[in-house]
Amino acid sequence: MIKLEDVSFSYGNVPALKNVNISETEPIIMGLWGRNGSGKTTFMKLLSGLENIDAGSINVNGITPYNNKEAMNNITYIQENHPFSILWNVEDALRFGALFNKNWDGELAEHLVTLFELPRKKKIKNFSKGMQTMLQIVLGLASKAPVTIMDEPTNGLDAYMRKQFYDALLDTYEEDPRFIILSTHHIDEIEAMCEKIAIINEQTIVRYEETEELKMHGILLSGSAEAIEPLIEGQSLIEKRKLGKQINVMIDDVFTEEWKARANKAGVTVEKAKLQDYLVNYTTKKEVHKV
Ligand SMILES: Nc1ncnc2c1ncn2[C@@H]1O[C@H](COP(=O)(O)OP(=O)(O)OP(=O)(O)O)[C@@H](O)[C@H]1O
């Protein structure tokens, strides 16, 4: 489905991606997580052929996307704040979708517009942030492109609408498996939908793993300095805070029964870190060191 080998890209003199390597052969739902400026948008632009790579090789569903008219038939990229015409309403957007997407599913589009309770005649420019996001989701899912890329698809959605999106995505994916990429800053909002997650940091993909595997990482310990210090010796710490006599640490390791037993024996509180917290610490590495 996608294969990038040693891909690099700069905006003029500004490097945005360096030596990116990632390969996925299955039509899965993939999460793309990274902090601000890490290179997510650039990565999605290269996949969709909006920009050309400077070095390396890129293959998306069998094609090199840049300057390739086949890209339109294979790849849909729904940007955050998609630039809809100021004159358009939902019906105009759907007509546009049908015109430019070979696999357009009009029935699905209608179903999603109803599900998301989008007004058909109101100008899109007067939509709320969440309503615009919902319309972007409609266009992304109804395009039925073999490779569908959606930038921040949960942005502005409330909990109820996120659930609607979640259900709609999984329904259409089950019916028509395809390669779907969802980018986000907030992994909690998409992790339940994604089989695998790619982590982008400092302009490259640093990890690409099964969500379940990634979720096992990050151990939080808190207790007195005397109890904690022997436990963390030799471990890779990605966060360390002192609160009076208490120390809180996050260890970059897999949360196991063995860890629980060790911590309990030492009288130290132990819990699994939230994935979002783990990723933030992993990519900032405020206190990365072997003790
Ligand atoms: N048009 C541009 N011209 C010059 N530099 C750019 C341009 N677009 C992005 N960059 C730079 O490329 C790097 C990667 O940016 P990119 O937009 O891909 O990150 P991002 O992960 O999508 O960020 P965010 O989450 O904040 O949207 C950043 O250093 C950014 O400043």
The ligand as a Gaussian input file, in Angstrom:
#p B3LYP/6-31G(d) Opt

LIG

0 1
 N        5.547000      26.019000       3.365000
 C        6.566000      25.870000       4.192000
 N        7.707000      26.609000       4.045000
 C        8.748000      26.457000       4.874000
 N        8.772000      25.602000       5.912000
 C        7.675000      24.852000       6.127000
 C        6.509000      24.953000       5.281000
 N        5.582000      24.079000       5.733000
 C        6.140000      23.474000       6.811000
 N        7.386000      23.928000       7.042000
 C        8.322000      23.455000       8.098000
 O        8.476000      22.054000       7.937000
 C        8.499000      21.400000       9.213000
 C        7.396000      20.347000       9.255000
 O        6.138000      21.009000       9.173000
 P        4.750000      20.238000       9.061000
 O        3.707000      21.245000       8.723000
 O        4.911000      19.082000       8.151000
 O        4.586000      19.706000      10.562000
 P        3.268000      19.165000      11.296000
 O        3.707000      17.964000      12.079000
 O        2.161000      18.959000      10.343000
 O        2.971000      20.362000      12.282000
 P        1.579000      20.792000      12.992000
 O        1.151000      19.640000      13.846000
 O        2.006000      21.964000      13.807000
 O        0.607000      21.118000      11.913000
 C        8.361000      22.514000      10.236000
 O        9.643000      22.868000      10.673000
 C        7.728000      23.663000       9.481000
 O        8.127000      24.896000      10.015000

